[in-house]
Amino acid sequence: MKKLPLFLLLIMMGLLWGTAVPHLQAQDESLLWTVPRLLSSPGIFETSETEIISDPHGFVHVFWTETNPDDNVSIIQYATFDGVAWSEPNDVYVSAPDIDIITFAAALGQDGTLHLVWSEGNTGPIFYTHAPALEAHSARAWERPSSFGFPAYRMKMVVDSKNVLHLMFINFYGKEPGVYYTRSEDFGETWLTTVWIDPDIPTYDTPNVIKFLVDDKDGLHASWYYAATDLSSPLGEWVRYVHSLDGGHTWSSPFSVDRADETIDELRQPFPGLAIAGDTVHVMYAGNATTQREHRYSLDRGVTWSETKRVMGNLQGQALGDGFTTDSLGRLHFFGQIRWPQGVYHSIWNPADPEAGWTTPQMAYVISSSPEEGREGRYHAHAVRAGTINGNILVVTFTDEATGPLYAIWRKLDDVPEIEPLPMPTATPTPEATATQEADAVLTPTPPPFAGTDLAVPEAPPNAGLGIWLGLIPTLLLVGGIFGFRFYRMRHS
């Protein structure tokens, strides 16, 4: 009978150890997030990905497109969110019947002006308008759109600290397919003659899925991938990156992030995501037949690069791109729809400790635990995009299926300090400088060298050992209690 307490102790230690260790391997944080909120108009089942713009004034500005099936018009919708309440979505532009808005891009200037461009048709034209962010909810606040004849199929736009508009677009169907750049210094009145960024494009390939960002030093960064011109295959063939560290005046030669080899399953639907946190540039993409995530990063604004590493463990899947945003601590947050279990996963990169890599991905929104279970009314979460309010509120949008209704979820980071929002400036649409048409820019090739260093990403999350010891605390308390009780009985027997 004296052996019974020891036997029970061993059983309880096993049970407690068994509950502590799995907690480290997988954690469901979906309960910390709100339930999905419908952003798109009720009854609309064809929407686009969003443009989420985080500002320093306590808001995110969200743009997306909808197609009304009744009259077949395309609509650009706009809404804001302050972490508590969403504004009512309002259309800022409505196309003529049977005219599709193929792509759009939006950006916020430091003077408080929101800028918007979009393309009607596979080869343009491009339209441009702007409005004060304080009044952007009203279609009347937006200037009458102007148009220009760039053959844009996909595009992205950024605004630097001098309120210069930078536009990167893809010529997909034109005579000279490739990636092109232009800029305007006078609110879209005039534009630089376009610069062909990738004249070495393969003959039978065309670029797709462009990303374009500006860093806090006004450096410009872009990524894209190539696919077959006729889109006969879902396979990507070449993921590339380019930058300009002098405001778009000169550009590096495109850097090959990854290329397909002789196997058929390489770079399947890579949809590369581009993100910047401080001086660190990240490119993450789907790299094989099961579309597991591959990752490369540069610690020096895209000059030298790490080796390619597989991240996010064995999670697989690709659903029209991932979302990235930064918090007030400078950490980068990743959101992507991957499986299994299937859902929107969340992982964090701390630029202060790059060798620690990405934290163990956590589930922000649950879709399905297995193919047999099914979604049971949950949304499929495609085209995931992300933004931040005041540095500590994360906002994520996604569509149901590839083009379904648009939804948003959000949560507050309790362990991250809030940035005090700044007053929104009153926009002055009169430009300070008048741009002149420049001659064709000349590319100055400066190929980024490969760093040649192995910047490994550990599989275990930071402080994993600490979690194990925390899991043992109940066991140690139990052991102490038992021995204390036995000592008490011996003293009083």
N, C-alpha and C positions, 0 to 999 in steps of 0.2 A: 504493500500500500504506500510505502514511503516513496516509491518511484513514480507514483501517479502525478504529483505536481510537476516533476521534471518532464514527464511525457506530455502533459498538457502545455507546459511552457514551450517545448519544441514545436508543437503543432501551431500554437498561437504566433510564434516567431515566423514560421513558414507562411502563415496567412498574411501577417503584416508585411513581410518582405514581398509577397506576391502582389499586394495591393500598391506598394510603393514604386516598384520598378516599372510596371506598365505605364504609370502616370508620367514617367520621364520620356517614354517612347512615343506616346501620342496623347495629345490633349485637345479636347474640343472646346474652342473658345466661342462657338456660335451663340451661346447664351449671352455673351457680352454685347452682341450686335442687335440692332433693331430688326424687326420683321421687314421684309421687302415692301417698299412703298411704290405704288405706281406713279411714274412721272409722265409718261406719254398719255395722250388723250384716250379716254375710254372708247373702246370699239376700234381702235387703230391697231393693226397687227403687223404693220411694216414700218419699222423704225431703224435708225442707224446707231452706231456707236456714238458716244458722247465726246465732246471736248469739255474737260473740267479745268477751270482756271482758278487757282487759289490766289487770293489777293492778301495784302497785309492789313486789310480793313475789317476782317472778321466775316468774310463771305467766301463761298465758292460760286462761280458763275458757270452754268451748265448749258451747253448748246447740243441739239440733236436735230435730226430731220425725221419727218413723218410723211407718209403717202396716204392721202385720203382716197379710199376706194370708190367713193360716190362720184367724184368729179375728176379723179386721177390727177390731182395737183400735188406738188411737193412743197412742204412747209418746213422752214427753219424755226424751231422752237427754242425758247430761252426761259430759264428759271434760275433763281438764286436760293441759297440756303445759308443760314447763320448758325447752324448747329442746334437750333430749336424748332424753327418753322421754315417751311418752303413757301416761296412765293407761288402764285398761280402761274402756270406756264402760259406764255404768250407768244404768238407767232410774230417774228420780226421780218419775215419775207415769205411770200407765197408766189410760186411759179405760175406760169400760164398752164392751162390744161395740157396733159400729155407731154410735159417737159419735165425731165428728171433732173434733180440735183444730184450729180454723181458723187461729189465730194465737197467738203467745206473745211474751213479752219478758222480759229479765233484766237485772239491774243489781247492782253491788257497792257497798256502803256503806263509808265510811272506818273503820267499826268492825269490819270483817271479816265482815259479813253479806251473803250472796247473797239477792237477792229475785227472785221468779219470779211472773209472771202469765200467764194464758192464757185463751182464749175457746173455749167449746164451742157450736157453732152460729153461724149468720151474724149473730145479734143477741144474743149472750151466752147465759148469764151469764158474767161474768169470775170466775176463781178466782185466789186469791193464797196464796202460801206463802213461807217463808224458812228459811234454814239457815246455820249457821256455815260459812264457806268452807273451813275446815280439815277439815270433816266432810261436805262436800256430796256426796262420792262415794257416800255411803250413803243410800239412800232413807229409812232410819229417822231420819236427822238432820233431815229436813224436817218442819216443823210441819204439823199437819192443815190441809188447805186450807179457807179461808173463801171465800164467794162473795158477790157483790153484783150488782145487776141493771142495770148499764150496758149499753146496746145496742151493744156493740163488735164490729165486723167485723175491723178491723186495729188494732193498738195498739203503742206503744213506751213504755218507762219509763226514767227516770233517777233517780239519787239525788244530792242535793247534799251539800255539806260538813257540813251539820247533820243528815244522815241523814233528810231529808224525802223521801218518795217522790212523784215527779211522774209523772203518767200522761196521755198524749195518745192519743186513740182516734178512729177513724172510725166514724160511724154511716152505714152504706152502704144498708141495706135498711129502716131505720125510717121513721117518719112525717116526721121532720125531719132528712134527711141532712146531714152536715156534719162538721166537725172539732171535737172537744170536749176540754176539759182538766179535770183534777181532781188533788188531792194529798192525802196522808195524812201526819200528823206522829206517828202512834202505831203504826207497823208494820202498817198496813192495818186497824186496828180501826174507825176512822171515816174518812170521806172528805168532802172539800169538795163542796158542791153543784156540779154540772158547769157549766162556762162554755162557751158556744157561741162558738167563735173566729171563724167565718166566716158570720154570718147573711146576708151578701150573696151566698151561693152561687147560681149560675144555676139556674133552675127545673128544667131537664131534665138537670142534671149531678149527678154524685156524686164525692166525693174518693176517691183511691186512693193506695197506696204512700206511707205517711207515714214521715218520718224525724224523730227527736227527740233532741237532744243538750244537754248542760249544759257550759258553759265553765268555766274555772278561777276565775271570779269569781261562780259560781252563776247566771250568765245562762242562760236557757232559749231554745232555738232549734228551730224546726220547719219542715219543708217537705212539700209534697204536690203532686199534680196532679189535675185534674178530667177525667173521661171521661163519655161518655153513660151515663145511668142504666141503660139496658137492655144495656149492653156490646155494642151492635150494631156498633161500630166500634173498631178498635184505636188510633184517633187520640186523642191528648190534646188538651185545649182550653185549658188554663190551668195554668201552673206558679206556685205561690205560696210565700211565706215569711212567718213571723211570729216575734216574739221577746218575751220578758219579761225585763227586766234587774233586776227586784226580787223574784225568787223566785216568780213566778207570780201576784202580787197584781194587777198591771195588764199588759195586753197591747197591743202595737202593732196598728194596723190591718194586715190582710194585705197584703203587698207583692207586686205582680205581677212575677215574674221574667221571664215570657214569656207571650205569648198567641198563639193560632193566628190567622192572617189568613184571607183569602178563599181561599187555595189549599188543595187537598185534602190535600197531603202535609206540612203543618206540624205539628210536635210529634208525630210518629209514635212511640208507645210511649215517652214521655220518661223514665219511671222516674228522677226526679231524685234525685241523690245529694247528701247534705249532709255537710259536713266543717268542722272548726274547728281552727285552729292558732294559738294565742295569741289575739289580738284579731281575726284574719282569719277570716271566714266564707265558705265556698265553696258554690256550687250548680252542679252539672254535670249535664247532661241530654242526651238525644238530640233533635235539633232539626229534622230534615227527613226526606224520604222515604227517604234512605239511612241514616238514624239516625247521622249524624256528631255528635260531641260539641260541645255549646255550653257556655260557662262564664261565670259572673259571680261576682264576689267583692266583699266589703266589708272594708275595713281598720279599721273602727270598730265591730265587733260588730253589724253588720247595720243601721246607721243610714243610711249612704250606700253606693251601689253603683257598680261599674264598668259600662261598656258591655258588651254581649254580644260575646264573641269565640269563633270556632271554634277548637278545639284538637285535638290528636292528629293533625294533618295531614289526610290523606285517608282515614285508617282509619275503617271503618264498622262498624255492627252494634250490637245491643243484646240482652243475654241476661239479663234479669231483674235488672238493677242492678249497680252497681260497688262496690268495696271501698276504704276509706280508713283510714289509720292514720298516726301520727306517730312519729318516732324521737327519740333523746336530744338531737339538735341542734335540735329543733323543726320539722324539715322534714316536709311532708305527702307521703305516698306514695299514689298512685292505682293501682288494679288493675281492669282491665276486659277482658271478652272482646270483641275487635274483629278486623277483617280488612281486607285480605289482605296478607300471609299471616295466617291465622287462629290466634289463640291468646290467652292471658292476657297483656296488656301491662302494663308497669310504667313509671310516670313520676313525677317528683319536683318539688315546689314548695317553694322556699325563701322563707319569709316575710320574711327579711332583705333580699331583693332581689325584690320582687313584679313589677317591670317585666321581669325576665328570663323570667317565665312558667314553663311546664312544660318540663322537659327532654325531649329527644327520646325517645319511648316505646321501651322495649326489651322483647323477648319473654321473659317469665318461664316460660311453659309453651307448647309448640308443639302445635297441634292439626292444622293442615293448611296446606300452602303454597299450594294452589289448589283450586277445586272439582273439578278433574279428578283430583287426587291422592287425595282421600278421607282419612279419618282414620286408617286402618290400625291400628285397635285403640286409638287414643288417645281420651281422654275429651273430651266436648264443652264442658265448663266453663260451666255456667250459675250464676246467683246467686252471684257472686264476693263474698267477704267477707274482711276482713283485720284483723290485730291485731299487737301488738309485745310482745316479751319483753325486759325489761331495757334497752329503748331501742335495741337493735341486732340483734335477731333478728326477722325478718319472718315472719309466718305467714299463709297464704292458704288458704281453703277454697272448694270449689265442688262442685256436683252434676254428674253426667253426664246430659246433657239437662236438661229443665226440672225433673223430679222424680226423677232417677235416684239411684244410690248416691252417698254423700258422700265426698269425698276432701280431703286436705290436702297442701300443699307448704310448704317453709320454707327460709330461708337466713340466714346471718349477714352483717352489714355490717361488713367488716373495717376500713373507714375511719371508723367511727362509734364513739364511746366507749360503754362499757357503764355503765349505772347500777347501783350497788350495791343489790341487793334488800334491802328492809326486812323485818324479822320480821313474820309474819302476826299481827295482833292477835287476841285471844280475844274473840269476839263476845258482847255482853250484850244479849239480846233484850228486856230490860225497857226500855221507852222512857223517855226523860228527861222528856218533856212529853206531856200529853194534849191532843189536838186537840178542838176543839168544832165542831159543824156550823155553818158560816157561811151567811149569807143568800146569795142569788144574787149573784154578783159582777157588777159593772158594768164593761163594757169602756170603756177610756179611749183613744179613737183618737188615735194619734200616727203618721201615715203616714210611713214613711221616705222622705226626699227623694232624688231621683236626683242623683248627684254631678255629672253632666254632663262628666266628664273622660274623655279617651280613654286608658285604661290598656292600651296595645297589648302584645300578646304576640309577641315576635319568633319567626320560624320557625326560625332557627338556634339550636342549644343554646349555653349559656354556654361560653366558651373554645374555640369552634369553630376560631378562627384558630390557637390553640396546637396543636390536633390536627394541622393541616396542616403546621406547622413540624416537629412531631415525626415526621410521615410523611416529611419530606425529609431527615432526619438520615442514613439509609443512603445516599442519593444524594450528599450532601455528602462523606461519608467516602470514597465510591467516587471522586469527582472528585479529592479530595485525594491519594488513593493513586496514581491514574494520573499526575497531574502530578509527584508526588514520584518516581515510577519513571522518568519521562522526564528529569527533572533529574539523577537519579543516573546515567543512561546517558550524558548529555551530559558530565558531569564526568569520567567514566572512559573515554570513547571516545578 
